[in-house]
Amino acid sequence: MSVAAAAAAGGCLKVCAARLPTSWDKAATWRHFEKCGRVRDVFLLMDWWTWQSKGVGFITFEDEQGVKAALALDGSELEGQKIRVNLAVDKVGPAWKADGKGGKGTGKGASYSYGKGKYGGGGGSGYAYGGKGGKSATAAPMALADVPAPEAGCPGVLVKGLAFSATEDEIRQHFASCGRGPSGVRLMKDKRTGESKGKAFVDFDQDLSGSHAAMRMTGQSLKGRRMAIEYVRSRPAGE
């Protein structure tokens, strides 16, 4: 389908972009596509556990000119790989199977089709969101039963995706309710500039209940940035 024909199909104002850099957040994706026209909304598919982008996003424009310009980016290269951009046509129908890790909806809801192989994304036949009775794909705070237990001797957690302005005291306060609270917080900083790298080790002095509770905060926000959290198996050399 040609760019002009695709943009005219049903007046669709939403595109699906795949193979985007997984390091991009919503703001970075917005900045890239607003070069095509006025963007109304950006929605990224995020990994349930790490809350890192899966490299697939839905961009809604204010008009068809933006859609046509975005579709023209199909096959363009970003950070070493060619992206795919296609129309994302809303489909309203019965329960829709979510991508891999999601559950089945129990009522009608909207879904976006990004068929198997079409965007090089592999598995799943669709992405469900909203809908009466359906499960939302937005990661909710995890119940402790959903979080794998830390290994014996686990010293704490590594927190990624922090706001660069977040201080060690603010991080300590955020995790204060976890177990006995952090025994130490160490921001990772650039050796040359001394600025935060957006990552921090939060130690719990082998308080496994504290590390376990901290893991449950994956996907929560601190100073406007969603955190990705993982267990630390051993203390890095030199730390």
N, C-alpha and C positions, 0 to 999 in steps of 0.2 A: 504494500500500500504506500502511495506517495505521501509526502509530508502534508501537502495541501488536502488530499483526500482524507487522511487520518484526522487532521484537525477539524474537518467539517463533519466528521461522523458523530451525529447526535449532539454537536456543540459541546463535546467533552472538554473540560478545562483542567483535567488532572492527568499527569504522566507518572509512570513508574520508571525510576532510574535504578539500574542494577550494576554491580561491579564497582560501586563507589568506594573510595578509600575508607577502610573501617575505622581509621583514626578521626574521620570527620564527625562532628556533632551536628545538631540541628542548625546552629548558627553558620557553620562553615558551608553546609549544603545550601542554606538560604542564600548566602553571599554568592555562591557560584551560579545559581540559577536565576537570581534576580537580574543578571546581565541579559537574560532573555526577555524579561518583561516584569511587570508588577506581580509579585508572589503574594498569594493570600494565605497559604499554609504549607508547612513541611511536616511530614510524619516519617520517622525512621523506624525500621524494624530493629529491635534491640535483642541481644542475647539475654536469656532469662537469668543466668547466673552472674555473668560478668558485667551486664548492662553496657556492653560495647556494641557499636553498630554492626549489623550484619552486612552492611554494604548495599542495602536496598532501601530506597526511599520513595515516598509519594509526594509530589509537588503539585500544588493547586495554584493556578494562575488566575488573574483577574479577567483576562480576555484571551481570545484565540490566537492573537499575535504572539503572546508569550509561549503558548503551547507549541505553535509552529516552530518558533526559534529553538525551543527545548528539544523537540523531535529531531531537529537538524544536528543536534549534538550526538546522536546515536553513532557509535563507532569512533568517537573522538577519544583521545588518550588522556588518562589522568594517573599520575604517579606510576607509570609503567604498564598500565593495562587499559584496554579499550572498554569503555562503558557502553551499556545498552539503555536506550530510552524509548519507551513505547507508551501508547495511550493506556490509562488505567480506567477502564469502564466499570462503574459501580454495577454490581449484580445483586438484586434483592431476591431472596429465595429462602428455602428451608435451612435446617441446620447445616453448617459448613465445617468441614474438618480443618482445623488449624494446622499450621506448618510444623510438623514434627512433634514439638513438645506441648502444644496446646491441647485442650480438651475439645469435646464436641459441644457446640451450642445446642440449646434445647428449644429455641424458638427462632422466629424470623430475624434476620439481621443483614446488614450490608457486608459485602465481601469484595476484595480486590483479587482479580485473577492474575497470577503471574506464573503461567503454566510451566510444567516440568520441562526443563531444557531451554525454554524460550529466552530466558535471561542468563543462562549458564549457572543458575543457582542450585540446580539439582532438585532434590526431593520435594515434598509437599505440593499440593495442588491448589492451594489458596491460602488466604490470610484473613481470618475472621476477626471482626471487632464489633463492639457494641451489640445491638440487637436485643430484643426483649428475651430475657432468659438466657442469652448466650454469654460465654465467658469473654471478658475483655482481654486483649493481648497486652495491655499495659501491665507491667510487672507490679504486683502488689507486694507489700512487705511479707516476707516468707515466715511461715510458722516454724517454730524450732524443730518440729518433726521433719520438715522438708530440708533442713540443712544437714549435710553430712557432719558427723562428729569429728573433732580434731584428733590427730594422732597423739599418743602419749608423749609428753615432753614438748608439745607445741608451745613455743614461747609467746605467740601472739599472732597478729594479722598484718598484712600489707594492704594499705588503702591506696587505690589509684583514682585518678579523675578528680582530685581535689582542686578547689579554686586556688589559684596561685597566691591569692591574698590570705588564705587560711593560715592561722598561726598554730603553733604547737599547743598553746593553752586552749584555743578554740576547739581543736581536735580532741584534746583530753576531756574537755567538758562535754562534747558531743557523745563520747563513749563512756561517760562516767557511770551510767546505769548498768553497764555490762559487768556481771560478776562483782568482783571487789573493786572494779575500776582499773584503768590503766596504771601500770607501774612506771611507765615511761612512754614518751612519744618522740620520735626522731624524724624530722622532715628531711627528705632527700633534697639537697641543694646543688646547684651548679657550682663547681669548684672555682670557676673563673669569675662569675658575677655574684655568687652568693644568693641568687634568687631560687625560690622554690621550684622543684620539678613537677609539682602536683602529685607527689607520692609521699607516703609516710609509713614508717613502721610503728605500730601501736602494740606495745609489750604488755602482757598480762602476767608475767612472772610465772608461767606454766599454770595459771588459773584457767583450766579448760572450759569452765562454765562462762568465763568472760570472753574467751575467744569464740566460743560457740554463739553467744548472744551477739557479738560484734558482726559475725558473718550474716546474721539476720538483717543487718542494716544495708546490705547490698541493694542498690537501686534507690536508696534514700538520698535526699539532697542536703548539702552543707554549703551555705553561702551561694546558693543558686546552681551548684554543680552536682550531678548525680555521681555517687561513689560506686566503684567496683572493688570488692574486698575478697581476699584470698588468704588462706592459712600460710603461715611461715613455718617451714619444716625444720630449718636450722638457721642459725644466725649467720648472715653473710660475713665473709672474712673482712676484717678491717672496720666493721661497724661497731 
